[in-house]
């Protein structure tokens, strides 16, 4: 009886790390970019203290950029505010209450900006 081959590549280091969902190299992954839903075109700036032991952070949501550009733009915003921060799931978190400073900066980019929350 002849042995049947299932075929296909089992392992290769030629491309580096591969995305398990779209099977492209991680640097060219297409499924990660499509995960963030398209917003309503409004950039919202709010302040939040939940889960931060009373420390307030400014949240900027709805910026129409992909993850790589968003990280670079968040770095610019943090430098303008003179504080630290991070990007989590497409939301820019900047330490402290900087809503008054961020709204004009975001409007300069041509986006519709709204202050949300208190």
Backbone as ProteinMPNN parsed JSONL, in Angstrom:
{"seq_chain_A": "XXXXXXXXXXXXXXXXXXXXXXXXXXXXXXXXXXXXXXXXXXXXXXXXXXXXXXXXXXXXXXXXXXXXXXXXXXXXXXXXXXXXXXXXXXXXXXXXXXXXXXXXXXXXXXXXXXXXXX", "coords_chain_A": {"N_chain_A": [[0.83, -1.169, 0.0], [0.55, 2.214, -0.818], [1.992, 5.086, 0.671], [0.219, 7.973, 1.587], [0.644, 11.4, 0.903], [0.172, 14.353, 2.749], [0.972, 16.813, 2.039], [2.053, 20.292, 1.733], [3.665, 22.917, 3.57], [5.455, 22.419, 6.516], [7.173, 23.667, 8.417], [9.041, 26.654, 8.422], [11.685, 29.015, 8.393], [12.048, 31.077, 6.759], [10.364, 33.361, 6.247], [10.085, 34.478, 8.763], [8.252, 35.333, 11.77], [4.885, 34.289, 11.556], [1.511, 35.271, 11.02], [-1.109, 33.59, 12.589], [-3.726, 33.701, 11.674], [-4.136, 35.06, 9.117], [-2.043, 34.063, 7.724], [0.131, 35.496, 6.73], [3.366, 37.176, 6.853], [4.137, 38.624, 10.059], [4.776, 41.344, 9.933], [3.411, 42.114, 7.642], [0.762, 41.662, 8.194], [-2.672, 41.383, 7.595], [-5.059, 40.981, 8.893], [-4.973, 42.094, 11.453], [-5.079, 44.866, 11.066], [-7.643, 45.25, 10.176], [-9.206, 44.871, 12.378], [-9.982, 47.041, 14.009], [-12.917, 48.804, 14.272], [-14.504, 51.015, 11.933], [-14.988, 54.324, 12.848], [-17.329, 56.991, 13.72], [-16.295, 59.246, 12.632], [-15.677, 61.244, 14.388], [-13.443, 62.642, 16.649], [-12.947, 61.982, 19.971], [-12.355, 63.481, 23.101], [-11.684, 62.778, 26.372], [-11.803, 62.537, 30.002], [-10.65, 60.298, 32.471], [-10.742, 58.32, 35.467], [-11.079, 55.797, 36.388], [-9.974, 52.727, 37.725], [-7.388, 53.532, 38.181], [-6.418, 54.295, 40.597], [-7.361, 56.827, 41.412], [-5.885, 58.6, 39.935], [-5.95, 60.767, 37.206], [-6.443, 60.4, 33.679], [-6.189, 61.478, 30.294], [-8.212, 60.571, 27.661], [-8.098, 59.835, 24.254], [-10.074, 59.112, 21.653], [-11.073, 57.563, 18.549], [-9.337, 58.446, 16.544], [-8.509, 58.579, 13.198], [-6.38, 56.6, 12.207], [-3.929, 54.078, 11.369], [-2.434, 51.499, 13.464], [0.393, 51.809, 13.628], [0.922, 54.473, 12.742], [-0.628, 55.76, 14.616], [0.7, 55.309, 17.035], [3.019, 56.813, 16.596], [1.904, 59.365, 16.339], [0.775, 59.65, 18.86], [3.059, 59.869, 20.371], [3.923, 62.409, 19.628], [1.805, 63.939, 20.672], [2.105, 63.401, 23.423], [4.571, 64.597, 23.872], [3.932, 67.294, 23.394], [2.249, 67.744, 25.548], [3.952, 67.252, 27.613], [4.061, 64.998, 29.213], [3.719, 61.506, 30.138], [2.367, 58.526, 28.598], [0.271, 56.186, 26.764], [-0.701, 53.852, 24.131], [-3.551, 52.024, 23.769], [-5.402, 49.553, 22.324], [-6.201, 51.215, 20.158], [-6.824, 53.554, 21.473], [-5.653, 56.55, 22.725], [-3.93, 57.199, 25.634], [-3.191, 59.71, 27.843], [-1.28, 60.897, 30.481], [-2.693, 62.718, 33.131], [-4.802, 65.732, 33.136], [-5.359, 67.008, 30.179], [-7.135, 68.068, 28.377], [-7.859, 70.646, 27.462], [-5.585, 71.471, 26.115], [-5.224, 69.496, 24.166], [-7.488, 69.461, 22.438], [-7.386, 71.765, 20.595], [-5.012, 71.029, 19.23], [-5.72, 68.643, 17.952], [-7.766, 69.543, 16.33], [-6.345, 71.059, 14.513], [-5.398, 69.199, 12.746], [-7.516, 68.819, 11.121], [-9.676, 67.311, 11.919], [-12.944, 66.521, 13.229], [-13.581, 67.423, 16.456], [-14.625, 66.543, 19.695], [-15.317, 67.296, 23.084], [-15.823, 64.914, 25.499], [-17.675, 63.541, 28.242], [-17.213, 64.688, 31.665]], "CA_chain_A": [[0.0, 0.0, 0.0], [1.352, 3.432, -0.942], [1.774, 6.086, 1.717], [-0.319, 9.202, 1.025], [1.247, 12.624, 1.417], [-0.802, 15.418, 2.984], [1.522, 17.987, 1.371], [2.08, 21.551, 2.477], [4.85, 23.263, 4.325], [5.269, 22.197, 7.937], [7.897, 24.668, 9.187], [10.034, 27.393, 7.672], [12.139, 30.247, 9.036], [12.343, 32.013, 5.683], [9.581, 34.583, 6.361], [10.021, 34.965, 10.141], [6.995, 35.011, 12.45], [3.718, 34.335, 10.694], [0.218, 35.447, 11.675], [-1.839, 32.33, 12.459], [-5.04, 33.886, 11.073], [-4.108, 35.362, 7.679], [-0.891, 33.33, 7.198], [1.124, 36.413, 6.185], [4.344, 37.565, 7.871], [3.563, 39.527, 11.054], [4.938, 42.721, 9.477], [2.442, 42.368, 6.577], [-0.506, 41.088, 8.636], [-3.827, 42.142, 7.146], [-6.212, 40.797, 9.775], [-4.852, 42.991, 12.612], [-5.479, 46.209, 10.684], [-9.082, 45.292, 9.95], [-9.922, 44.617, 13.607], [-10.558, 48.244, 14.575], [-14.054, 49.221, 13.451], [-14.503, 52.395, 11.46], [-15.793, 55.137, 13.755], [-18.281, 57.908, 13.12], [-15.576, 60.396, 12.103], [-15.502, 62.24, 15.438], [-12.405, 62.338, 17.625], [-13.463, 62.36, 21.287], [-11.347, 63.698, 24.141], [-12.349, 62.675, 27.666], [-10.949, 62.313, 31.17], [-11.103, 59.117, 33.193], [-9.926, 57.948, 36.628], [-11.41, 54.428, 36.786], [-8.925, 51.719, 37.715], [-6.06, 54.162, 38.209], [-6.203, 54.76, 41.966], [-7.663, 58.246, 41.511], [-5.077, 59.399, 39.003], [-6.702, 61.027, 35.992], [-5.792, 60.348, 32.376], [-6.968, 61.995, 29.18], [-8.391, 59.548, 26.633], [-8.404, 60.337, 22.917], [-10.587, 57.987, 20.867], [-11.623, 57.859, 17.226], [-8.366, 59.006, 15.608], [-8.525, 57.71, 12.013], [-5.025, 56.194, 11.798], [-3.61, 52.691, 11.693], [-1.722, 51.384, 14.73], [1.766, 52.317, 13.549], [0.849, 55.928, 12.692], [-1.23, 56.223, 15.867], [1.761, 55.333, 18.046], [3.885, 57.95, 16.3], [1.171, 60.597, 16.645], [0.646, 59.704, 20.322], [4.341, 60.352, 20.872], [3.898, 63.856, 19.422], [0.865, 64.51, 21.641], [2.707, 63.316, 24.751], [5.634, 65.604, 23.94], [3.276, 68.597, 23.516], [1.702, 67.85, 26.904], [5.043, 67.125, 28.567], [3.796, 63.894, 30.135], [3.781, 60.174, 29.563], [1.105, 57.955, 28.157], [0.356, 54.942, 26.015], [-1.78, 53.566, 23.176], [-4.144, 50.713, 24.038], [-6.562, 49.217, 21.493], [-6.612, 52.356, 19.35], [-7.155, 54.683, 22.342], [-4.455, 57.206, 23.251], [-4.064, 57.595, 27.034], [-2.152, 60.654, 28.236], [-1.363, 61.103, 31.918], [-3.109, 64.046, 33.549], [-5.937, 66.336, 32.446], [-4.829, 67.883, 29.135], [-8.178, 68.226, 27.356], [-7.826, 71.998, 26.884], [-4.434, 71.555, 25.224], [-5.32, 68.521, 23.076], [-8.57, 69.748, 21.483], [-6.9, 72.566, 19.457], [-4.007, 70.278, 18.469], [-6.411, 67.675, 17.1], [-8.527, 70.295, 15.319], [-5.397, 71.506, 13.492], [-5.265, 68.112, 11.775], [-8.696, 68.814, 10.272], [-10.673, 66.367, 12.42], [-14.017, 67.031, 14.088], [-13.195, 67.034, 17.812], [-15.609, 66.842, 20.744], [-15.002, 66.928, 24.473], [-16.881, 64.062, 26.033], [-17.55, 63.366, 29.674], [-17.369, 65.877, 32.503]], "C_chain_A": [[0.883, 1.242, 0.0], [0.973, 4.415, 0.154], [1.29, 7.386, 1.063], [0.324, 10.405, 1.705], [0.154, 13.681, 1.593], [-0.319, 16.724, 2.368], [1.53, 19.213, 2.261], [3.361, 21.71, 3.267], [4.576, 23.111, 5.81], [5.934, 23.297, 8.748], [8.929, 25.342, 8.302], [10.407, 28.652, 8.434], [12.404, 31.336, 8.007], [11.638, 33.351, 5.862], [9.592, 35.181, 7.77], [8.703, 34.554, 10.776], [5.816, 35.224, 11.513], [2.459, 34.522, 11.542], [-0.581, 34.155, 11.505], [-3.183, 32.479, 11.754], [-4.972, 34.106, 9.565], [-2.919, 34.698, 6.975], [0.112, 34.203, 6.457], [2.189, 36.661, 7.244], [3.73, 38.615, 8.798], [3.685, 40.982, 10.61], [3.933, 43.098, 8.392], [1.045, 41.85, 6.926], [-1.666, 41.985, 8.212], [-4.999, 42.02, 8.106], [-6.151, 41.716, 10.986], [-5.331, 44.395, 12.274], [-6.988, 46.317, 10.563], [-9.868, 45.119, 11.239], [-10.581, 45.863, 14.176], [-11.716, 48.702, 13.703], [-13.939, 50.69, 13.068], [-15.449, 53.2, 12.339], [-16.76, 56.032, 12.998], [-17.624, 59.188, 12.622], [-15.348, 61.494, 13.121], [-14.42, 61.764, 16.398], [-12.905, 62.851, 18.972], [-12.331, 62.427, 22.303], [-12.073, 63.693, 25.481], [-11.328, 62.453, 28.765], [-11.524, 61.155, 31.949], [-10.171, 58.837, 34.354], [-10.147, 56.502, 37.04], [-10.208, 53.493, 36.684], [-7.517, 52.278, 37.778], [-5.754, 54.784, 39.566], [-6.376, 56.274, 42.095], [-6.866, 59.143, 40.596], [-5.851, 59.566, 37.698], [-5.846, 60.896, 34.746], [-6.741, 60.935, 31.341], [-7.011, 60.926, 28.099], [-8.762, 60.226, 25.318], [-8.812, 59.13, 22.075], [-11.056, 58.472, 19.504], [-10.642, 58.484, 16.251], [-8.265, 58.069, 14.404], [-7.127, 57.408, 11.478], [-4.86, 54.715, 12.078], [-2.691, 52.679, 12.917], [-0.327, 52.002, 14.707], [1.784, 53.852, 13.56], [0.287, 56.497, 13.988], [-0.194, 56.293, 16.978], [2.685, 56.526, 17.843], [3.191, 59.261, 16.649], [0.976, 60.756, 18.153], [1.932, 60.221, 20.949], [4.425, 61.868, 20.736], [2.988, 64.525, 20.451], [1.443, 64.492, 23.059], [3.797, 64.359, 24.914], [5.044, 67.002, 24.097], [2.741, 68.819, 24.929], [2.796, 67.776, 27.963], [4.83, 66.027, 29.589], [3.941, 62.565, 29.404], [2.411, 59.715, 29.121], [1.335, 56.695, 27.36], [-0.769, 54.878, 24.989], [-2.258, 52.155, 23.464], [-5.389, 50.549, 23.183], [-7.092, 50.421, 20.714], [-7.013, 53.579, 20.149], [-5.854, 55.244, 22.895], [-4.757, 57.64, 24.674], [-2.889, 58.493, 27.38], [-2.343, 60.986, 29.7], [-1.719, 62.552, 32.242], [-4.288, 64.553, 32.735], [-5.421, 67.374, 31.459], [-5.842, 68.115, 28.03], [-8.102, 69.589, 26.671], [-6.676, 72.17, 25.903], [-4.599, 70.662, 23.99], [-6.38, 68.868, 22.031], [-8.08, 70.637, 20.339], [-5.857, 71.841, 18.599], [-4.668, 69.298, 17.497], [-7.223, 68.375, 16.012], [-7.621, 70.81, 14.207], [-5.191, 70.454, 12.409], [-6.481, 68.016, 10.849], [-9.782, 67.856, 10.713], [-11.75, 67.106, 13.192], [-13.74, 66.505, 15.489], [-14.273, 67.457, 18.788], [-15.034, 66.463, 22.089], [-16.137, 66.073, 24.965], [-16.62, 63.854, 27.514], [-17.625, 64.698, 30.399], [-16.379, 66.936, 32.357]], "O_chain_A": [[1.861, 1.307, 0.745], [-0.195, 4.558, 0.515], [1.888, 7.848, 0.091], [0.521, 10.422, 2.92], [-0.679, 13.881, 0.709], [-1.111, 17.65, 2.189], [1.07, 19.173, 3.402], [4.043, 20.735, 3.584], [3.573, 23.618, 6.312], [5.324, 23.817, 9.681], [9.613, 24.68, 7.521], [9.551, 29.287, 9.051], [12.926, 32.398, 8.344], [12.259, 34.393, 5.649], [9.137, 36.312, 7.943], [8.101, 33.555, 10.381], [5.757, 36.208, 10.775], [2.362, 33.99, 12.647], [-0.718, 33.668, 10.382], [-3.734, 31.486, 11.278], [-5.665, 33.424, 8.809], [-2.81, 34.77, 5.751], [0.872, 33.696, 5.632], [1.953, 36.388, 8.421], [2.895, 39.409, 8.366], [2.787, 41.78, 10.88], [3.625, 44.279, 8.229], [0.232, 41.624, 6.029], [-1.644, 43.194, 8.441], [-5.862, 42.898, 8.121], [-7.202, 42.09, 11.508], [-5.935, 45.053, 13.12], [-7.553, 47.379, 10.824], [-11.096, 45.21, 11.212], [-11.651, 45.758, 14.777], [-11.525, 48.964, 12.515], [-13.353, 51.495, 13.792], [-16.592, 52.796, 12.551], [-16.984, 55.86, 11.8], [-18.32, 60.123, 12.228], [-14.874, 62.573, 12.765], [-14.463, 60.639, 16.896], [-13.248, 64.027, 19.1], [-11.467, 61.552, 22.357], [-12.972, 64.503, 25.707], [-10.149, 62.215, 28.503], [-12.742, 61.033, 32.082], [-8.966, 59.074, 34.265], [-9.476, 56.016, 37.95], [-9.51, 53.477, 35.67], [-6.555, 51.577, 37.463], [-4.929, 55.692, 39.669], [-5.617, 56.926, 42.812], [-7.152, 60.337, 40.497], [-6.355, 58.585, 37.151], [-4.664, 61.24, 34.756], [-7.96, 60.886, 31.508], [-5.97, 60.43, 27.67], [-9.638, 61.089, 25.282], [-8.003, 58.239, 21.815], [-11.392, 59.643, 19.329], [-11.062, 59.008, 15.219], [-7.967, 56.886, 14.57], [-6.741, 57.904, 10.419], [-5.561, 54.155, 12.92], [-2.225, 53.73, 13.355], [0.081, 52.648, 15.672], [2.562, 54.461, 14.294], [0.675, 57.585, 14.414], [-0.204, 57.229, 17.777], [3.088, 57.175, 18.808], [3.819, 60.17, 17.194], [1.009, 61.874, 18.666], [1.893, 60.935, 21.951], [4.94, 62.542, 21.629], [3.347, 65.549, 21.034], [1.288, 65.457, 23.807], [3.935, 64.946, 25.988], [5.583, 67.816, 24.846], [2.772, 69.936, 25.446], [2.582, 68.199, 29.1], [5.348, 66.101, 30.704], [4.246, 62.519, 28.212], [1.422, 60.434, 29.258], [2.456, 56.191, 27.285], [-1.666, 55.721, 24.971], [-1.479, 51.204, 23.413], [-6.333, 51.33, 23.307], [-8.304, 50.616, 20.624], [-7.496, 54.554, 19.574], [-5.046, 54.511, 23.464], [-5.724, 58.365, 24.911], [-1.732, 58.099, 27.232], [-3.45, 61.322, 30.121], [-1.129, 63.487, 31.702], [-4.725, 63.912, 31.779], [-5.083, 68.492, 31.849], [-5.468, 68.334, 26.878], [-8.258, 69.687, 25.454], [-6.788, 72.944, 24.953], [-4.166, 71.026, 22.897], [-6.182, 68.592, 20.847], [-8.335, 70.299, 19.183], [-5.822, 72.019, 17.381], [-4.225, 69.147, 16.359], [-7.351, 67.859, 14.901], [-8.073, 70.982, 13.075], [-4.846, 70.789, 11.276], [-6.482, 67.228, 9.904], [-10.723, 67.608, 9.959], [-11.509, 68.181, 13.741], [-13.67, 65.294, 15.699], [-14.777, 68.579, 18.728], [-14.353, 65.448, 22.228], [-17.3, 66.464, 24.862], [-15.488, 63.976, 27.982], [-18.044, 65.707, 29.831], [-16.464, 67.958, 33.039]]}, "name": "protein", "num_of_chains": 1, "seq": "XXXXXXXXXXXXXXXXXXXXXXXXXXXXXXXXXXXXXXXXXXXXXXXXXXXXXXXXXXXXXXXXXXXXXXXXXXXXXXXXXXXXXXXXXXXXXXXXXXXXXXXXXXXXXXXXXXXXXX"}
